[in-house]
Amino acid sequence: MASKPTGVDASVLTSKISAEKTIVVDINGLGNFRSIQDAIDSVPNGNQDWVVIHVKKGIYREKVTIPREKPHIFLMGSGRTKTAIVWSQSSENNYESSTFKVEAPHCIAYGISFKNDAPTGISYTSHNQSVAAYVGGDKVAFYSCGFYSTHNTLFDNKGRHYYDRCYIQGAIDIIFGHARSVFHECEIFVIADKRIEIEGSVTAHTRTDINENTGFVFTNGRVYGIGHAYLGRPTGDHSRVVFANTYMSRSVRPEGWSDWNHHGSVENVYHAEYKCHGPGSSTDGRARWLKKLSDEEAAPFLTTDFIDGKQWLVGGQSSI
């Protein structure tokens, strides 16, 4: 029997990884480094032993990258309301605008917020991407983290990822990319964006082939806010997004799903819902391509097996 994901605390994670080294970052100078990037840079290339980088409370105004040659980094904050990495940059290039980038495999972040506080721009065009976090490494997990921006908040680009009890806030394409990811007990908060006439979208998943094993799966979470948005729009003919056992407020548009700016067919788009609840969960007025999943159809998406969790998640939530 496959296991269902459960919440994991920092103490569980640190006990599982058995890190040999802890680096302390303190913005007040009471640690090994004042800068998070300096601490990451001190980790040897090709590192195969887990290193904990403990980031003390504070607002760290810097761009931070975990490059692909530095795996096995556990970035541990003091709580997402206490530790934040903040930068302000908008760009036509999502990658370049990102406040935080993780490109290495086998990385964990816990209790940190990632923010891009760039203004939404005067031109009111799509060329104002301001990504909070770019995730391009394989086998990357976030626990109790926050992601904040107004335009393209979380660039979940490629690899297998797990998000547990995270808070993700935005207005347009809040979560987008090509990745295969599970969002467990995450809160998606929709804010209003006065720049646009159309409503925003919680997801914009890119999948161009039916044999491509990617997709976004949301389980046991919440979608709510002060603005309105669609649950998703396709950025590929086989875009795959599943919402299961999710609370939906009236912030969710009655149509649920949009084909805005998609120039291909929607016949093979996999936009699905399963046993969701709340005032925004009615499927009566949903887009015609919505898939209402049966128990059997939903089963492959309800565990961490969707991301091969038993092979790499360290927190115990993938045990049988």
N, C-alpha and C positions, 0 to 999 in steps of 0.2 A: 504493500500500500504506500503510495506517495504521500509525503508529508505536506502539511500546509505551513506557510511562513508564520512565524511569530516574532514579536518584538524582542530586541536584543539590547542589553545595556553595555556600557563601556567596559565594566569590569569583566563581563563575560568575554568580550572580544579580546581584551588584553591577556586574559588567562589562556585563551585558545592559541594565540599567535606566539606566545613565549618569546617575546622580543629580548634580544641580548643587549640592546642599547636604547636609551631614551635621551632625546635632545629637548631642551626646554627653550621656548621662545617667549620672551617677555618684553613688551613694548617699553617698559620702564627700566630695562637694563638689568633685571634681576635673574636672568637666565643665561643660557649659552649664546643666544643671539637675540637681537632686537627685531630682525627681519625674518619672515617665514621663508622667503626665497633663499636667503643666505643659509638657513638651516638645511633646506633641500639640497642646495649646491654642495654641502659638506658630505652628503651621502655618496659613497663610491659608486662609479658606474658599474653596472652589472651586479649590483648588490643582490644577494640571495637570502639574506637573513632579515627578518622583519626589524624595522627601525621605527620606534614611536617618536613622533615629533609633537610634543605637548605644547600647544599654543595657549598661553594664559589669556585671561580676559582682556579685551581691548578692541579698538577699531584699527586694523592694520591696513593703511591706505597704500596698497602696492598691487601690482600685477604679479600673479603667482603661477608658475608652471612646474608640473612634475613631468620631466621629459621621459621619453620612452626608454632610455638607458638606465633609469633609476626605479626599478620595481620594488615591491615589498615595503612601501612607506605607509605608515598609519598616522594620518594627520588628525590629532585628537584635540578638539577645542574644549572650552569650559562651559559649553551650552550655546545653542544658536542665538539666544538673546544676549549673550555675554561676549562671544568671540565672533568677529566679522572681518572678512577680507573685502575691501571696498575699492572700487576704481570707477572712474567716470570717462567713458569713451564710446562714441557712436561711430559707425562706419558702414560703408556698403558691403564690407566683408565681415561675416559673422565671426569667423575664427579670430580675426585681428582684434575685434572689439571685446573679446572675452576677458573678464576680470580674472578668472581662474581656469587653467587648463590642466587636465590630467591625460597624458598620452602613454604612460607606462602601464603595463599589466600588473595585476595583483596589488591594488592600492585600496585603502579604506579611508574614509573621512567620517568623523563623528563630532557632533555638537558644534558645528561651525556654520555661519551664514556667509553666502557669497552674493555680493551686491554689485550691480552696475547702476549707478545713480545719474547717468548721463541724461540731460534734458531730452525730451522727445523730439525736439527740432522745430524749426520755423517752417520749413518747406512742406511739412505734413505729407511726405512721400514715404515709400517703402525703404528708402536708402538711409534709414536711421536705426539700423540694428544695434542693439546694445546688450550683448549677451552677458549673463552673469557667470555661467560656467559652461565650458566645453569639455565633453567626456568622449575621448577617442581611444582609450586603452581598453583592453579586454580584461574581464574579471575584476571589475571595480564596483565597490559598494559604498553607499552613503547611509548613515544612520543618524536620525534626529538632526538633520541639517536644514538650512533654509536657503532658498534661491529667490532673488528679488530683482526685477527689472520691469520695464514697461513694454519692450518690444523684443521678442525672441529671447525669452528668459533662459531656458535650458537647452543647449545644443547637445542633444544625446546622439552623437553622430555614428559611432560604430563600436562593436564589441558587445559583450554580455555584461549587463549592469543590474544592480539591485538597489532599490531605494526603500528604506524602511522608516516610517513615521516622519517623513520630511514635509516641509511646508514650501510650496512653490507658488509664486505670485507673479501675475502678469496680465496682459491684455490681448496681445496678438501672437499667435503661434507660440504659446507659452512653453510647450515642450515639442521639439522638432528634431528630425534627423533620421538616420538609417538603422539605429541600434536595435538589439533584442533585449528588452528590459522589463522588469517587474517593479511596479510601484505598489508597495504594500502599506496600507493604512496611511497613505499620504493625503495631505490637504492641498487642494488646488483652489487658490483664491483669485477670482476674476475681478480686475479693476477696470473702470471705464476709460476708454481712450477717445477723446473728443476729436482726434485728428481724422477719423475715418467715418464714412457713412455706413459701411458694412459692419457687422459685429465681428469681434475677434474669434479666435479658435483656441481651444485648450491644447489640441495636438495638430501636428502636421507631419505625418509619418511618410517616409520615402521608401517605397518597395516597388521595384519595377518588374519583378518576375515571380511567378507562383512558386518556384523552387528556392527562392531566397528565404532562408529561415530567420526572419527578423520580425519585429513588431513591438508595440507598447501594450502592456497589460496592467490594468489598474484594479486592485482588489481591496475591498473593505475600507475604502477611503471616502473622501468628501469633495464635492465640487460646489462651491458657493462663492459669494462675493457681493460687490456693490455695482458691478457692471453685468453685461450679458455676453455670452459667447456660445458658439457651437462646440460640441464635444470634439469634433475633428474635421479636418479637410484633407483630401488626398493630395500628396505630392508625388504620386506614382500610381500607375494603373492597378497595382496590387497592394496598395497601402493597407496595413493591418493594425487595428487598434481595438482593444476589448476593454469594456468597463463591466466589472462583475461585483455584485454585492456593494454597490457604491451609493452613498447618499447624494442626491442631486437637488439643489435648491432651484428657485425660479430664475436664477442666473443662467441656467441652461436654456437655450432657445428651444421652443417646442419642436422645431424640425430636427433638432439634435445634431445633424450632420450637414455639411455644406460641400458643394463642389466648386467653390469660388476659386477662380484662377487655375482650374485644372482643365487642360485642353484635350485630355484623352477620355477613354471610356470609364464609366463607373461600374460596369457589369462585374468586374473582378475585384473591386474594392472590398476589403473585409473589415467593415465597421460593424461592431457587434456589441450587444448588451445582454446582461444576464442577471436577473433577480436584483435589479437596482430599486431604490426606494426614495421617497421624498417628493415634493411638489413638482420637481422638474424631470421626474423619471418616466412619466407617461409616454408610451410609445405610439399613441394613437395618431399623432400628427408628424411622425418621424419621416425622414427622407426615405424614398422608395427602396434604396439599396440596403437599408439596415437589416442586419441578421439578428433575429431573436433566438438566442441559443437554448437548446435543450440541455438537460443535465449531462448527457453524454457528450454533446458538442463542447460544452464549457469545461469539462474535466481537464483537458490538457493545459488549460490556462490558469488553473487555480492553485498550482503549486510551483515551487522553485525549479521543478523539472523543466519548465519552459526555457530556463536559462542554464540548464545543466548544473543546478545549484549544488547537488551533492558532490560534484567534482571539485568545487573551489570555494564555496562560501564557508567562512571560518567560525561563524557565530552559533552554530548548532541548530539553526532554524531549518536546515536541510536534512536533518537526521530522520530516519524512518521510525 
